[in-house]
Every structure is written in C-alpha cells, then in structure tokens.
Amino acid sequence: MSARPRLRSRLAAAAALPLLLAGVLAPAAAAAEPDEYVALGDSYASGNGTQWPDLSLSCYRSSLAYAPIVARERPNTTLRFRACSGAETQDVIDGQNAALSASTDVVTVSVGGNDVGFVDLILSCFSTWDEPLCRSTVSRVDRRIDSDLPARLDATYADIRARAPEAKVIVVGYPQPFGADVSCGQARGINEREAAALDGVAAHLDRVLAERAAAAGFTYLDPGDAFTGHDVCSTDPYVWGKRTGVLDIYHPTRAGHRDGFAPLVATAMG
C-alpha cells in the first residue's frame, strides 16, 4: 500500500473518533442529569414529629423528614419539598402540585388523613373518661373514609399524573401508632379498646389508599412492617404518643422518619 492510501485511512479514522466518543459519552451525560424528586402531602410527610421545623414553621417542614433524608442520601437527586402540615387533598391539587412538571422523575404523596378528620379523632380519643365520644368519632371517620375519600384521592392522583406524566408516583401510607401494650406514659389516657379502634382507622385508611393508588397505576408503600415493634410504648418508638408537643402527637418520631419511612421510600425509588 502506498503512503497516500495509508494517510487517507488514518485521516478517516481520526475524523470518526469524535463521533465514536460522542456515542460513548452521551449516555454518561444523560445519566448525570439529576432526578427531580417532588414530595407532596400533609404533616406525616412535612415533618411533624421531628420537633425540628427548620425549613418552614408555617408548614412544619423539616430537614429531618423522610423526603429530605432520601434526597440527601440518594445520589444525583434534587428535591422540591412541598408537603405541608394540615394539608388535605384539595390543597395538594390547588397548591403543592404546581411543583410538578414534565421533567419530574419521582413523586411521593402522603395525604388523606385530614380529609377524613384525623384531628377530630385524636382530640376525641384523648382520654378514657369519654370512650363513647371516641368510638362515635371513629365510626364517623370510618364512614368518611369509604364515602368521601376515594373520589378525593382519585382527583388528586389524576392531577399528579396530568402534571407529571413520566414520573414514578409513590403513595405513602400511615403507620398504626399502638401495639398490644398501652400502659406507658406516652399512651396515658388511651385504653386497649380505644387503641385498637385508632389502629383500625389507620388500617382502614391505608386499605383505601392502596386501592386508589393501584387504580391510578401508582406504587403504594405500606409502613406496617417497618413500624411494627416501634409503637408508642416500645423501647424504640417510631411514633409519638401524647407526651410531646401538640403538633407532634401520634406523628412519626425522628427515628420513624429516618429508619421507618426513609428506607421504604428510597427502595421504592430505586
């Protein structure tokens, strides 16, 4: 072969090199794009129970809540944290969902408890001296879970999907606060019948959340196994009882967010 053909061959190879490199580097560049994570919901997502609302006092948003923990520990993840204490489904639709877009990769949402009257439930079951009030409130909340909540969840989930069509959406359930033992100070004022009734409401709510999440094509996270053995009277509680700040009662402790919710969410996100 003459020198001229060899030169042309080398020049052609050199010209092709940038194209080859581009094909190798393009997937790496795409992988470097951070995942956009949007966290929506109520006090169980915002951080009530952490006793540290450092990100927003009005919404009780905490850097110790599960969403910021996951975002810090998960590589290449940015967080838009919109969960707010007291939020109902309509608050998510009207305000929080504005954080969603076609570029949103992952969404977590924990909402529904306030729609059915969780606060009334807590206040009505605060002491054993008025058990009939507690039980009647439990019955009213159970009826609302069946009659009102499914349509509200469907509307919320449909709005999330419309705003974030490509996102993986994870619906996070509510933990049951009590175990078999309600003799500790954290459970003072709650008897075994009331504790069972309150746990039953949480389980009922979670069943409806799971059903509507499945209907929407979303992932549902049941916190039951993660929180079992970590009830209010356990040696390592993941949920507060009554002996804490009024905004933290029956909400996840710091350990509940860190060791209960966060690993579940991180695993579901992949």
N, C-alpha and C positions, 0 to 999 in steps of 0.2 A: 504494500500500500504506500502511495506517495505521501509526502508530508502534508500536501494540501487537503486531501480527504480526512487525514487524521485531525487536522486543525478544525475542519468543519464539524467533525464529530464531537470534539471537545467543547466547541462553542455551543453546539446544540444541547449538550449535557449541562453546561453552565446555565444556559437560558432556562432549562427545565427545572433547575434546582429550586428557585423561589416558589414555583408552583407546587412542587413536592412538599416544601417546608410549610407552605400555606395550608395544604391539606392536613399536615400533621398538627400544626399549631391551632387550627380553627377549633377543633373540639376542645382543646385545652382552654382556649379563650372563652368558649361558651360555658365550660364548666366553672370558670372563675366568676361568672355572673352570680351575685348573691341571691339566695332565696328570700323572697319577700313574704314575711310572716305577719298576719294581722290577727290580733287577739281581741275578741268581742265578748260581751256578756255582762254579768251582774257582779255582785260582791264576792261570789265564790271564785271569780276569775280576776277581779281587780286587786284583791289582796287583803280584804277584811280577814282578821285573824292573825296577820303578821305583826300587828301593833307597830307598823312602820310605814305610814302613807307618805313616803318621801317624794313620790312623783306627782301626786295630786291629792291635796287634802280633801277637796270637794267630792272627788270620785273614789277616794281611798285607794288610789293606785300605788302599788308598792313594788320596788325593785326586788323584793323577796317573794313576790307571787310567782306562780309556775311559769307564766309566759316569759318574763324577763330572764328567769333562770335557764329555760330551754334555749332562748336566743343567745345567751352568753356562752353556753356550753356547746351548742351545735355549730360546727364550722360553717362559715360563709352564710350567715343568716342575719338579716336585718328585721327589726320588729317595729310594727306600728301598733301601739298598745292603746286600745280604745275602750276596754271594759270599764264599767263604772258602777259603783255601789248603788243599789236601788233600781237598777235598770230593769225594765220589762221588755217584752218582745218588740213593742212599737218603738221604744227608744232605740233599739238596735236598728230597726228599719229607718227611722227618721234621722238619726244622727250618726251612730257608730259605723254604719255600712258605707258612709261616704269615704272611708279609708280604703275601700276595696276598689280594684280596677282589673283590667285585663292582664296586668302584669303580676297580680297577686298569685303566689305559689301555694301558700298554705294558710288556712283559716282555722282557728279554734273558736268555738262559741259555747258558752255556758249560760243559759237563760231559760226562764220558765217558772222558777220558784216564786218570784214576786208577782207574777200574773195570777197565781192561784192563792196567794195570801200567806206566804211563809211568815211574815212579821206577825200577823194576827195569831198564827199558830204558836209561835214562840211566846208571845205575851199571854195567851190563854192557857198555856200549859206551864206556866212559870212556878206554880206551887200546888201542893197536893190538896190544899183546902178547897179547891174548886174543880174537882175532877170532872163533874158533869159539863162545865164550860169547855174544858179541854177536849173532851170526847165529842161534843157537839161541833166544835171548831174543826176537829179532824174530819168529821163527816162532811162538813161544808166544803173543806178544801178538796177532799176526795171527789166530790161531785164536780167541782170546777175543773179538776184535772181531766175528767172524762168529757165534760160538756163544752168547756171553753178553750182549753189549751191546744188540742190538736190543730184546729184551724189557725190559731195564732202562730204555732210553730211552723205550719206549712207555709204561711205567708212570709215568715222570717227567712226560712230556708230558701224559698223561691227567690226572694230578693237578693240573698247572698249569691246564689248561683247566677242570677242575671248580671250582677255586677262583677263577679269574679268567675267567668265561665271555665277557666282552665285550672282553677285552684283545687287542691285536695282539702276538703272541709271535714273537720273533726268536731263532733258534738261531745262535750264532756259532761258526764253525769254528776249527780250529787251523792256524797257519802252519807251513810247512816251513822248518826252520832253515838248511839248507845250499844253496849254489849249486854251480857247477862247480869253484870254487877252494876247496880246504881246506888251503891252505898257510900261513895266518896263525896267529898265536898263539892266537886265540880258538878255533880248530879243532884245536889241537895234540892229538895222540893219536887223532884220527879219520882214517881213511884214506878214499879215494874210495868203496870198496865199502861201508864202514860208513855213510858219509854218505848214499849212495843208498838203503841199506836203511832208515835212520831217516826219510828224506824219504818213502819208500814207505809206512811205517807211518802217518805223518801223513795222507798222501793217502787211504789205505785208511779210516782213521777218519773223515775228512771225508765220504767217499762214503756211509758208513753213517749219519752224522748227517744228511746231505742227504735220504737216502731216508726215514728215520723222521720227519724234520720235515715232509716232503711228505705222508706218510701221516696225520700229525696235523693237517694244514691250516695249518702254521706256515711262516714265512718263514725260509729258510736263507741265511746270509751266508758266502760263500767268500772267505777272506782272500788267496787265491793271487795275484791280480793286484796288490793293494795292497802285498804284501810281496815281490813279485818284484824282484830287483835290490837288495834290502836284507837279504841273508843275512848270516851271522855274519862273513864275510870281506869284505864290501862296505865302501865308504868311509862309508856312512851306514846302519849296521845297525839293523834293527828287531827283531832277536832277539839275545840274548846267546849267546856261546859258553861256554867253560869258565872264562875268566879273569874271574870275578866272584864275588860271594857265592854260597855253596852253594844258597841258596834261590832264586837268580835264574837259574841255569844253564838255557839253552835257553828262557827266557821272554822276552816282549816287553820291549824297552827302553822308556824314556820316549817316545822317538820312535815306537816301534811302537804304543804306546797312543794317542798324540796324533795321529800322522799316518797310521797304518795302520788301526787299529780304529775310532777315534772318527768319522772321516768316513763310513765304511761304515755304522755304526750310525745316525748322525744322518740320513743319506739314507734308510735303510730306515724310520726312524720317521716321516719326513715332516714 
